[in-house]
Amino acid sequence: MAAITSISSSSSSLHHKFHSTNVVYNLNPIFDTNPSFFTTKTIKLSNKRNSLKIQNAATKTAKSPAEEEWKIKRQLLLEKKVRSVDVKEAFRLSKENNFVILDVRPEAEFKEAHPEGAINVQIYRLIKEWTAWDIARRVAFAFFGIFAGTEENPEFIQSVESKIPKDGKIIVACSAGGTTKPTQNLPEGQQSRSLIAAYLLVLNGYKNVYHLEGGIYNWVKEGLPIVSDEDEVQ
């Protein structure tokens, strides 16, 4: 994103008309259907008399594994033979073969409804910190009317490791699922939160990783059992 670093004008106030206007945005959404990071490089409005410059004072430099290009993530998932399973097979595997359903959706969505016995470790969380970078991202989300922006959960792998051993059998689930399978419109498939999570898991030594095709949406659509946190407390 960007922060205002300088405003200069030869007159006492900015004139309401500009000879030339150049607006450059670079918005990079990560994940699934919800944008998680925005980086605005430069916005420049200028004419002979006045100039307004907004420089990128809060640009995230280092790229995390989750931000890797989808093409590279997909290649590793295929190399590691991360298999996609439909919801009925996932249900059977969880009941008969000790597979754990790892639900990587936001905590609030998980609490509302999830497969019975599923474990929740959100891969993206609400932005928590107040660094210049985080404030810049909050502003970017607000610009698009999104007041609950998310960020990558830096404790994702650590949290999974505390709940599931490296030799555990995992089916990773999110809302829609995504796919590594090519289609006519999507020759490289479709990235999703669950596929990003699966990528991070195999990257960190997990060997028995499956992916839920169609996500929780298809699970509910097929009428498979779901529970809420309130149900499990009772």
Contacts in CASP RR format, 6 or more apart in sequence:
PFRMAT RR
TARGET T0000
AUTHOR 0000-0000-0000
METHOD contacts of the structure
MODEL  1
MAAITSISSSSSSLHHKFHSTNVVYNLNPIFDTNPSFFTTKTIKLSNKRN
SLKIQNAATKTAKSPAEEEWKIKRQLLLEKKVRSVDVKEAFRLSKENNFV
ILDVRPEAEFKEAHPEGAINVQIYRLIKEWTAWDIARRVAFAFFGIFAGT
EENPEFIQSVESKIPKDGKIIVACSAGGTTKPTQNLPEGQQSRSLIAAYL
LVLNGYKNVYHLEGGIYNWVKEGLPIVSDEDEVQ
1 38 0 8 1.000
1 39 0 8 1.000
1 40 0 8 1.000
1 56 0 8 1.000
1 58 0 8 1.000
1 59 0 8 1.000
1 133 0 8 1.000
1 136 0 8 1.000
1 137 0 8 1.000
1 139 0 8 1.000
1 140 0 8 1.000
2 40 0 8 1.000
2 41 0 8 1.000
2 42 0 8 1.000
2 43 0 8 1.000
2 54 0 8 1.000
2 55 0 8 1.000
2 56 0 8 1.000
2 57 0 8 1.000
2 58 0 8 1.000
2 136 0 8 1.000
3 54 0 8 1.000
3 55 0 8 1.000
3 57 0 8 1.000
3 58 0 8 1.000
3 132 0 8 1.000
3 135 0 8 1.000
3 136 0 8 1.000
4 54 0 8 1.000
5 53 0 8 1.000
5 54 0 8 1.000
5 55 0 8 1.000
5 57 0 8 1.000
6 53 0 8 1.000
6 55 0 8 1.000
7 14 0 8 1.000
7 52 0 8 1.000
7 53 0 8 1.000
8 50 0 8 1.000
8 51 0 8 1.000
8 52 0 8 1.000
8 53 0 8 1.000
9 49 0 8 1.000
9 50 0 8 1.000
9 51 0 8 1.000
10 49 0 8 1.000
10 50 0 8 1.000
11 49 0 8 1.000
11 50 0 8 1.000
14 50 0 8 1.000
14 52 0 8 1.000
15 47 0 8 1.000
15 49 0 8 1.000
15 50 0 8 1.000
17 47 0 8 1.000
18 45 0 8 1.000
18 46 0 8 1.000
18 47 0 8 1.000
18 50 0 8 1.000
19 46 0 8 1.000
19 47 0 8 1.000
19 48 0 8 1.000
20 46 0 8 1.000
20 47 0 8 1.000
21 45 0 8 1.000
21 46 0 8 1.000
22 44 0 8 1.000
22 45 0 8 1.000
22 46 0 8 1.000
23 43 0 8 1.000
23 44 0 8 1.000
23 45 0 8 1.000
24 41 0 8 1.000
24 42 0 8 1.000
24 43 0 8 1.000
24 44 0 8 1.000
25 40 0 8 1.000
25 41 0 8 1.000
25 43 0 8 1.000
26 39 0 8 1.000
26 40 0 8 1.000
26 41 0 8 1.000
27 35 0 8 1.000
27 38 0 8 1.000
27 39 0 8 1.000
27 40 0 8 1.000
27 140 0 8 1.000
28 37 0 8 1.000
28 38 0 8 1.000
28 39 0 8 1.000
29 35 0 8 1.000
29 36 0 8 1.000
29 37 0 8 1.000
29 38 0 8 1.000
30 36 0 8 1.000
30 37 0 8 1.000
30 66 0 8 1.000
30 67 0 8 1.000
30 152 0 8 1.000
30 196 0 8 1.000
31 66 0 8 1.000
31 123 0 8 1.000
31 124 0 8 1.000
31 191 0 8 1.000
31 192 0 8 1.000
31 193 0 8 1.000
31 196 0 8 1.000
32 174 0 8 1.000
32 175 0 8 1.000
32 176 0 8 1.000
32 177 0 8 1.000
32 178 0 8 1.000
32 191 0 8 1.000
32 192 0 8 1.000
32 193 0 8 1.000
32 196 0 8 1.000
33 175 0 8 1.000
33 176 0 8 1.000
34 124 0 8 1.000
34 150 0 8 1.000
35 141 0 8 1.000
35 144 0 8 1.000
35 146 0 8 1.000
36 124 0 8 1.000
36 149 0 8 1.000
36 150 0 8 1.000
36 151 0 8 1.000
36 152 0 8 1.000
37 60 0 8 1.000
37 67 0 8 1.000
37 137 0 8 1.000
37 151 0 8 1.000
37 152 0 8 1.000
38 137 0 8 1.000
38 140 0 8 1.000
38 141 0 8 1.000
39 56 0 8 1.000
39 59 0 8 1.000
39 60 0 8 1.000
40 54 0 8 1.000
40 56 0 8 1.000
40 136 0 8 1.000
40 140 0 8 1.000
41 56 0 8 1.000
41 59 0 8 1.000
42 53 0 8 1.000
42 54 0 8 1.000
42 55 0 8 1.000
42 56 0 8 1.000
43 53 0 8 1.000
43 54 0 8 1.000
44 51 0 8 1.000
44 52 0 8 1.000
44 53 0 8 1.000
44 54 0 8 1.000
45 51 0 8 1.000
45 52 0 8 1.000
46 52 0 8 1.000
46 53 0 8 1.000
57 132 0 8 1.000
57 136 0 8 1.000
58 131 0 8 1.000
58 132 0 8 1.000
58 133 0 8 1.000
58 135 0 8 1.000
58 136 0 8 1.000
59 133 0 8 1.000
60 133 0 8 1.000
64 152 0 8 1.000
65 199 0 8 1.000
65 200 0 8 1.000
65 203 0 8 1.000
66 123 0 8 1.000
66 152 0 8 1.000
66 196 0 8 1.000
66 199 0 8 1.000
66 200 0 8 1.000
67 152 0 8 1.000
68 199 0 8 1.000
70 188 0 8 1.000
70 191 0 8 1.000
71 188 0 8 1.000
73 191 0 8 1.000
73 195 0 8 1.000
73 196 0 8 1.000
73 199 0 8 1.000
74 180 0 8 1.000
74 188 0 8 1.000
74 189 0 8 1.000
74 191 0 8 1.000
74 195 0 8 1.000
76 199 0 8 1.000
76 202 0 8 1.000
76 203 0 8 1.000
77 180 0 8 1.000
77 195 0 8 1.000
77 198 0 8 1.000
77 199 0 8 1.000
77 202 0 8 1.000
77 211 0 8 1.000
78 180 0 8 1.000
80 202 0 8 1.000
80 207 0 8 1.000
80 209 0 8 1.000
82 180 0 8 1.000
82 198 0 8 1.000
82 202 0 8 1.000
82 209 0 8 1.000
82 210 0 8 1.000
82 211 0 8 1.000
83 210 0 8 1.000
83 211 0 8 1.000
84 179 0 8 1.000
84 180 0 8 1.000
84 181 0 8 1.000
84 210 0 8 1.000
84 211 0 8 1.000
84 212 0 8 1.000
84 213 0 8 1.000
85 93 0 8 1.000
85 171 0 8 1.000
85 210 0 8 1.000
85 211 0 8 1.000
85 212 0 8 1.000
85 213 0 8 1.000
86 213 0 8 1.000
86 214 0 8 1.000
86 218 0 8 1.000
87 212 0 8 1.000
87 213 0 8 1.000
87 214 0 8 1.000
87 215 0 8 1.000
87 218 0 8 1.000
87 219 0 8 1.000
87 222 0 8 1.000
87 224 0 8 1.000
88 222 0 8 1.000
88 224 0 8 1.000
90 99 0 8 1.000
90 101 0 8 1.000
90 171 0 8 1.000
90 173 0 8 1.000
90 210 0 8 1.000
90 212 0 8 1.000
90 219 0 8 1.000
91 115 0 8 1.000
91 219 0 8 1.000
91 224 0 8 1.000
91 225 0 8 1.000
93 99 0 8 1.000
93 169 0 8 1.000
93 171 0 8 1.000
93 210 0 8 1.000
94 100 0 8 1.000
94 101 0 8 1.000
94 115 0 8 1.000
94 117 0 8 1.000
94 171 0 8 1.000
97 169 0 8 1.000
98 169 0 8 1.000
99 169 0 8 1.000
99 170 0 8 1.000
99 171 0 8 1.000
99 210 0 8 1.000
100 117 0 8 1.000
100 118 0 8 1.000
100 119 0 8 1.000
100 164 0 8 1.000
100 168 0 8 1.000
100 169 0 8 1.000
100 170 0 8 1.000
100 171 0 8 1.000
101 114 0 8 1.000
101 115 0 8 1.000
101 117 0 8 1.000
101 118 0 8 1.000
101 119 0 8 1.000
101 171 0 8 1.000
101 173 0 8 1.000
101 212 0 8 1.000
102 118 0 8 1.000
102 119 0 8 1.000
102 121 0 8 1.000
102 160 0 8 1.000
102 164 0 8 1.000
102 170 0 8 1.000
102 171 0 8 1.000
102 172 0 8 1.000
102 173 0 8 1.000
102 197 0 8 1.000
103 110 0 8 1.000
103 114 0 8 1.000
103 115 0 8 1.000
103 118 0 8 1.000
103 119 0 8 1.000
103 120 0 8 1.000
103 121 0 8 1.000
103 173 0 8 1.000
103 174 0 8 1.000
103 216 0 8 1.000
104 120 0 8 1.000
104 121 0 8 1.000
104 122 0 8 1.000
104 123 0 8 1.000
104 156 0 8 1.000
104 172 0 8 1.000
104 173 0 8 1.000
104 174 0 8 1.000
104 193 0 8 1.000
104 194 0 8 1.000
104 197 0 8 1.000
105 114 0 8 1.000
105 120 0 8 1.000
105 122 0 8 1.000
105 173 0 8 1.000
105 174 0 8 1.000
105 175 0 8 1.000
105 193 0 8 1.000
105 216 0 8 1.000
106 122 0 8 1.000
106 124 0 8 1.000
106 125 0 8 1.000
106 126 0 8 1.000
106 150 0 8 1.000
107 120 0 8 1.000
107 122 0 8 1.000
107 125 0 8 1.000
109 175 0 8 1.000
110 118 0 8 1.000
110 120 0 8 1.000
110 122 0 8 1.000
110 229 0 8 1.000
111 228 0 8 1.000
111 229 0 8 1.000
112 228 0 8 1.000
113 216 0 8 1.000
113 220 0 8 1.000
113 226 0 8 1.000
113 227 0 8 1.000
113 228 0 8 1.000
114 120 0 8 1.000
114 216 0 8 1.000
114 226 0 8 1.000
114 227 0 8 1.000
114 228 0 8 1.000
115 173 0 8 1.000
115 216 0 8 1.000
115 219 0 8 1.000
115 224 0 8 1.000
115 225 0 8 1.000
115 226 0 8 1.000
115 227 0 8 1.000
116 225 0 8 1.000
116 226 0 8 1.000
116 227 0 8 1.000
117 227 0 8 1.000
118 173 0 8 1.000
119 163 0 8 1.000
119 164 0 8 1.000
121 153 0 8 1.000
121 156 0 8 1.000
121 159 0 8 1.000
121 160 0 8 1.000
121 163 0 8 1.000
122 153 0 8 1.000
122 156 0 8 1.000
123 152 0 8 1.000
123 153 0 8 1.000
123 156 0 8 1.000
123 174 0 8 1.000
123 193 0 8 1.000
123 196 0 8 1.000
123 197 0 8 1.000
123 200 0 8 1.000
124 150 0 8 1.000
124 151 0 8 1.000
124 152 0 8 1.000
124 153 0 8 1.000
124 193 0 8 1.000
125 150 0 8 1.000
125 151 0 8 1.000
125 153 0 8 1.000
126 148 0 8 1.000
126 149 0 8 1.000
126 150 0 8 1.000
126 151 0 8 1.000
127 134 0 8 1.000
127 137 0 8 1.000
127 138 0 8 1.000
127 149 0 8 1.000
127 150 0 8 1.000
127 151 0 8 1.000
128 134 0 8 1.000
128 151 0 8 1.000
134 151 0 8 1.000
137 149 0 8 1.000
137 151 0 8 1.000
138 149 0 8 1.000
141 147 0 8 1.000
141 148 0 8 1.000
141 149 0 8 1.000
153 159 0 8 1.000
156 197 0 8 1.000
156 200 0 8 1.000
157 200 0 8 1.000
157 201 0 8 1.000
157 204 0 8 1.000
160 201 0 8 1.000
160 206 0 8 1.000
161 204 0 8 1.000
164 170 0 8 1.000
164 206 0 8 1.000
166 205 0 8 1.000
166 206 0 8 1.000
166 207 0 8 1.000
167 207 0 8 1.000
167 208 0 8 1.000
168 206 0 8 1.000
168 208 0 8 1.000
169 208 0 8 1.000
169 210 0 8 1.000
170 201 0 8 1.000
170 206 0 8 1.000
170 208 0 8 1.000
170 209 0 8 1.000
170 210 0 8 1.000
171 210 0 8 1.000
171 211 0 8 1.000
171 212 0 8 1.000
172 194 0 8 1.000
172 195 0 8 1.000
172 197 0 8 1.000
172 198 0 8 1.000
172 201 0 8 1.000
172 209 0 8 1.000
172 210 0 8 1.000
172 211 0 8 1.000
172 212 0 8 1.000
173 194 0 8 1.000
173 212 0 8 1.000
173 215 0 8 1.000
173 216 0 8 1.000
173 219 0 8 1.000
174 192 0 8 1.000
174 193 0 8 1.000
174 194 0 8 1.000
174 197 0 8 1.000
174 212 0 8 1.000
174 215 0 8 1.000
174 216 0 8 1.000
175 193 0 8 1.000
175 215 0 8 1.000
175 216 0 8 1.000
175 217 0 8 1.000
176 192 0 8 1.000
176 214 0 8 1.000
176 215 0 8 1.000
176 217 0 8 1.000
177 192 0 8 1.000
177 193 0 8 1.000
177 194 0 8 1.000
177 195 0 8 1.000
177 211 0 8 1.000
177 212 0 8 1.000
177 213 0 8 1.000
177 214 0 8 1.000
177 215 0 8 1.000
177 217 0 8 1.000
178 189 0 8 1.000
178 190 0 8 1.000
178 191 0 8 1.000
178 192 0 8 1.000
178 194 0 8 1.000
178 195 0 8 1.000
178 213 0 8 1.000
178 214 0 8 1.000
178 215 0 8 1.000
179 186 0 8 1.000
179 189 0 8 1.000
179 190 0 8 1.000
179 192 0 8 1.000
179 195 0 8 1.000
179 213 0 8 1.000
180 189 0 8 1.000
180 195 0 8 1.000
180 211 0 8 1.000
181 189 0 8 1.000
182 188 0 8 1.000
182 189 0 8 1.000
183 189 0 8 1.000
194 211 0 8 1.000
194 212 0 8 1.000
194 215 0 8 1.000
195 211 0 8 1.000
198 209 0 8 1.000
198 211 0 8 1.000
201 209 0 8 1.000
202 209 0 8 1.000
212 218 0 8 1.000
212 219 0 8 1.000
219 226 0 8 1.000
220 226 0 8 1.000
END
